[in-house]
Amino acid sequence: MFSPLLNIVMQYAGSVVAGIAVGLICKAYFAAQMQSKIRGYQSDIVKSHSRILELDARNDKLEKRIKELEGTFVKDRLFMN
């Protein structure tokens, strides 16, 4: 009554469906892991950028201070000579 091909499809249909379901679940899991890593990297980038901005501001302050002190040292050298 049933064709041999239909018999084979009926026997393995559950396995095929289960395999597809497991594949989709694995794909979703690994996609979530990748998104988590990307968020972590973005967080590290933001932290590094804020640290760079802090150091840049500190560098500017130190450069201004050096310029101020250079004027003082030049005057001191003139008095010593």
Number of C-alpha atoms within 10 A of each C-alpha: 3 6 7 9 9 9 11 10 11 11 11 11 12 11 11 12 11 12 12 12 12 12 12 12 12 12 12 12 12 12 12 12 12 12 12 12 12 12 12 12 12 12 12 12 12 12 12 12 12 12 12 12 12 11 12 12 12 12 12 11 11 12 12 12 11 12 10 11 12 12 10 11 11 10 11 11 9 8 8 6 5
